[in-house]
Amino acid sequence: MVGTNVKAETMSLMQKRTAMEVKMNAIIERLCQPGGPGLSGNLVDSEGFPRSDVDVPVVRAERHRLTVLRNDHKEITEKINANIQVLHSARLAPRSSSTIDSGDDEMSINQSSSIDTVVAPSSSNNVVPRDSPTAMDLDAIASILFAVVDEIVDASPTAADGLQLGDQILKFGNVDYQRGENLLQRLASEAQANQGQAIPVVAMRQGALINLTVTPRSWQGRGLLGCNFRIL
């Protein structure tokens, strides 16, 4: 019952967020049309008088409304993300976490709460937001999140390629959630097997799905990635 209620609430929040995005885009389009004041353009002329080419009160009202919508959008996104975590936790059996340190020459597995997979910087910093989850794929998303990025080294390959702290991984190359699999080992092996090649990654970031690529490669730090993955 709890899972059903959380899912229903999440779908309702997604619909509200989509409506907010439509409103925000409309405001942005109006403010940024040719000759418009933009999102932060000056509303007074060089002599300090209100600009005569724009309706200053309307522009101020539009900007204020956009700020309110953005704040509401952030709050809803955080709630969606929290709900997805609840659904995810309810679907996965307890699994132990280990740390994989994928160094330059060898790999060691230690008892720890995170996995340190260091992969090289990649040249393709291509992060493409996807549509928000729908009713049809919400359950699937909640059930296949298997790792979270809990540390990223500055100037590392993953940092350069667009992976961010807190990103939750659904797919890393050929690695996705498989019950009973040593996912830490598979992540390290996938990075090592694809050194110098872009690996497609699907992740959840603040309640939204994103696609990006990470290229394992040698850099000034240890290993090939320069980030920590913690298995969920």
Disulfide bonds with the S-S distance in Angstrom:
none
